[in-house]
Amino acid sequence: MKILLTGATGFVGAHVLRHFAQAHQVTVVARQAEPPKAMQPFLSGYIRADIAENMPRWSGDACIHVAGLATDKASYADLYAANVLGSKHLFEAADCPHFIQISSASVYDDHKPMHREQDAIPLDKLSLYGKTKRLAELELLEINALEKRYLTILRPRAIYGTGDRVILPRLLNFGKNGKIVAPGDLNVQISMTHVQNLVHAIALSLDKPEPGSRIFNVADADSYALRNVLIQLHTMLRGGQWQVKALPVAPLLLLARVFETIGMHSKLTQQAIRYLTRDGVLDTTAISQTLGYQARYDFFSSLPAMAEWVKKTGIERVAAADANLPWLP
């Protein structure tokens, strides 16, 4: 199978590339002049392009679109260009029957504790990032209503694993001197998605195609108590006894709103606070019944391997989300 892949220079895309390159020919699209040296043995081809601006025509069997701008600090214009226009350009340029779009659980209204694919999604209640990910979905769904390709949209939540440069750094930054300082008491229930569970979902989507469009949540088998996740992570990496120090939520939300109104960048954003103080569980019934998906990994059994990688790489480097972290462990 000839596969076109975006986002391979990032954490998720790196795992996707290494998995599919074992049995398929994978061409990567990225903006860099050349791929990282560690990536090159996995490649069958490399296309230098910024899909937010343009994308040359490519023909093959499948396209896996992982790339995107995932931050609550970027401008709406930048998010729209990367997530909406980038998806549209890629879908139109990729001459292939299968198209896998990696979306996000951020498309759901975070006022609800449980999320199902058929839920109504009010755009005005989403973060700017969530809004552009949903608009990207709608763009592809509209185009594919006419083309009837095998379009699968996957919605993971809090993707983690060895080599993670997003979730692990954020979690590590909450802890210092035996205390985890965060908005609220962290007694919320959340879904998380191990990167290899997402890779498994992608593989199933390609193995069990269906003409037209479909959307699936992707998550680990069980949800997690966020408080336990943070305590066990810090205990594993730093040792000792850890306690949660709860900060009042309402004043923090007000402060974050002020910062965002005046255009001041801060780690304290309304989206980040809501993420830590509200339940967010994905219902994975649809993907299980339709594709036979069964999560193979979970956070706590994967924690020793992640901890080993963090310690080897350097806790401070990982916590700072160092741009020069290795391409893939």
BELKA-V809651 format. One record per residue. RES is the residue in one letter. OMEGA is omega in whole degrees, -180 to 180 (999 if undefined). Layout:
res:RES omega:OMEGA
res:RES omega:OMEGA
//
This chain:
res:M omega:175
res:K omega:-174
res:I omega:172
res:L omega:-175
res:L omega:171
res:T omega:176
res:G omega:-175
res:A omega:178
res:T omega:179
res:G omega:-176
res:F omega:-177
res:V omega:-179
res:G omega:178
res:A omega:178
res:H omega:178
res:V omega:-179
res:L omega:-177
res:R omega:179
res:H omega:-173
res:F omega:179
res:A omega:178
res:Q omega:-175
res:A omega:-175
res:H omega:176
res:Q omega:-175
res:V omega:173
res:T omega:-177
res:V omega:173
res:V omega:178
res:A omega:-177
res:R omega:-178
res:Q omega:-180
res:A omega:177
res:E omega:-177
res:P omega:174
res:P omega:-178
res:K omega:-179
res:A omega:-179
res:M omega:-168
res:Q omega:180
res:P omega:-178
res:F omega:-169
res:L omega:168
res:S omega:178
res:G omega:-179
res:Y omega:179
res:I omega:176
res:R omega:-179
res:A omega:171
res:D omega:-173
res:I omega:176
res:A omega:-178
res:E omega:-180
res:N omega:179
res:M omega:179
res:P omega:-179
res:R omega:179
res:W omega:180
res:S omega:179
res:G omega:-175
res:D omega:-175
res:A omega:174
res:C omega:177
res:I omega:-174
res:H omega:-180
res:V omega:-172
res:A omega:177
res:G omega:176
res:L omega:-174
res:A omega:178
res:T omega:177
res:D omega:-179
res:K omega:-179
res:A omega:177
res:S omega:179
res:Y omega:-179
res:A omega:180
res:D omega:179
res:L omega:-179
res:Y omega:-179
res:A omega:-177
res:A omega:-170
res:N omega:-178
res:V omega:-179
res:L omega:179
res:G omega:179
res:S omega:-180
res:K omega:-179
res:H omega:-178
res:L omega:-179
res:F omega:-179
res:E omega:-177
res:A omega:-176
res:A omega:179
res:D omega:-177
res:C omega:-178
res:P omega:-177
res:H omega:173
res:F omega:179
res:I omega:180
res:Q omega:175
res:I omega:179
res:S omega:-175
res:S omega:173
res:A omega:176
res:S omega:176
res:V omega:-179
res:Y omega:175
res:D omega:-174
res:D omega:173
res:H omega:-179
res:K omega:-177
res:P omega:-178
res:M omega:-176
res:H omega:177
res:R omega:-174
res:E omega:-177
res:Q omega:180
res:D omega:171
res:A omega:-176
res:I omega:178
res:P omega:-176
res:L omega:-176
res:D omega:179
res:K omega:-177
res:L omega:170
res:S omega:178
res:L omega:177
res:Y omega:180
res:G omega:180
res:K omega:-178
res:T omega:175
res:K omega:177
res:R omega:178
res:L omega:176
res:A omega:176
res:E omega:-177
res:L omega:179
res:E omega:-178
res:L omega:178
res:L omega:180
res:E omega:180
res:I omega:-175
res:N omega:175
res:A omega:178
res:L omega:-173
res:E omega:179
res:K omega:172
res:R omega:174
res:Y omega:-179
res:L omega:175
res:T omega:178
res:I omega:-179
res:L omega:-178
res:R omega:175
res:P omega:176
res:R omega:176
res:A omega:-178
res:I omega:-178
res:Y omega:178
res:G omega:179
res:T omega:-177
res:G omega:-179
res:D omega:-179
res:R omega:-177
res:V omega:-175
res:I omega:-180
res:L omega:177
res:P omega:-180
res:R omega:-180
res:L omega:-180
res:L omega:-176
res:N omega:177
res:F omega:-172
res:G omega:176
res:K omega:176
res:N omega:175
res:G omega:-179
res:K omega:174
res:I omega:-175
res:V omega:-175
res:A omega:175
res:P omega:179
res:G omega:-176
res:D omega:178
res:L omega:177
res:N omega:178
res:V omega:-179
res:Q omega:-175
res:I omega:169
res:S omega:172
res:M omega:-177
res:T omega:175
res:H omega:-174
res:V omega:180
res:Q omega:172
res:N omega:177
res:L omega:177
res:V omega:178
res:H omega:179
res:A omega:178
res:I omega:-180
res:A omega:178
res:L omega:179
res:S omega:179
res:L omega:-178
res:D omega:-177
res:K omega:-176
res:P omega:176
res:E omega:-179
res:P omega:-179
res:G omega:-173
res:S omega:177
res:R omega:-177
res:I omega:180
res:F omega:165
res:N omega:176
res:V omega:-180
res:A omega:174
res:D omega:-174
res:A omega:-178
res:D omega:174
res:S omega:-175
res:Y omega:168
res:A omega:-175
res:L omega:179
res:R omega:-180
res:N omega:179
res:V omega:-177
res:L omega:-179
res:I omega:-178
res:Q omega:177
res:L omega:-178
res:H omega:177
res:T omega:-180
res:M omega:-174
res:L omega:-171
res:R omega:179
res:G omega:177
res:G omega:179
res:Q omega:-177
res:W omega:179
res:Q omega:179
res:V omega:174
res:K omega:-175
res:A omega:174
res:L omega:-179
res:P omega:-173
res:V omega:-174
res:A omega:179
res:P omega:179
res:L omega:177
res:L omega:179
res:L omega:180
res:L omega:179
res:A omega:179
res:R omega:178
res:V omega:179
res:F omega:-177
res:E omega:179
res:T omega:-178
res:I omega:177
res:G omega:-180
res:M omega:-178
res:H omega:-179
res:S omega:174
res:K omega:-179
res:L omega:178
res:T omega:179
res:Q omega:180
res:Q omega:-179
res:A omega:-180
res:I omega:179
res:R omega:-179
res:Y omega:-176
res:L omega:-172
res:T omega:180
res:R omega:175
res:D omega:177
res:G omega:-175
res:V omega:179
res:L omega:173
res:D omega:-178
res:T omega:-180
res:T omega:-175
res:A omega:-178
res:I omega:178
res:S omega:-177
res:Q omega:-175
res:T omega:-175
res:L omega:-176
res:G omega:-179
res:Y omega:171
res:Q omega:-179
res:A omega:-177
res:R omega:-176
res:Y omega:174
res:D omega:-172
res:F omega:-171
res:F omega:178
res:S omega:178
res:S omega:-174
res:L omega:179
res:P omega:180
res:A omega:178
res:M omega:-180
res:A omega:178
res:E omega:179
res:W omega:-180
res:V omega:-179
res:K omega:179
res:K omega:-179
res:T omega:-177
res:G omega:-176
res:I omega:-177
res:E omega:178
res:R omega:-180
res:V omega:-180
res:A omega:179
res:A omega:-177
res:A omega:-179
res:D omega:-179
res:A omega:-178
res:N omega:175
res:L omega:-180
res:P omega:-179
res:W omega:179
res:L omega:-180
res:P omega:999
//
